[in-house]
Amino acid sequence: ETSFNYHSRKSIMTKNKPVTIFIADDHPVFRKGLRDIIAEEQSFVVVGETGDGSQVLALVRALQPTVLLLDINMPGTNGLEIAETLHKKNEDIRIVILTMHNEERLFNKAMDIGVSGYILKESAVNEILDGIKSVVQDEYYISPAISKYLMNRKTKADSAREKNPGLDSLTATERKILKLI
């Protein structure tokens, strides 16, 4: 269930060269459809894919794609665990969660991990392509259908700041001193 093509990492660093994409999703039919959609976009090249979560990290490290399209539910290792591992290791990759899960809890976890995009699988083709284009330009992309979750995060953050004014601006040392007091 794993396939890949080798393209030079140097080629994506040069202007007008394709953006390399790796697809990690356990549904082969969905992967094929996504691959076909991406193939229509001249500036994108799928360099690899897998349906097994336990293979994603090794393949991403070997192929070094610009963008990782990642499903949450994968056999082996789930997508959020993969995203968290890549983020902690400061891998130079834009991670876009592409999922059928329209749950605020999963969205918040993905955002806390540091993904660049969260797109629902039910989205239109243009939305998926726009999401990839956005994250390549160091922007974030959230499906409009779940944008309310982003507003909820802001409201909760604002509320927390009001309850503890100034605490967010303290340095780690200042917090430690305050705890000792």
Disulfide bonds with the S-S distance in Angstrom:
none
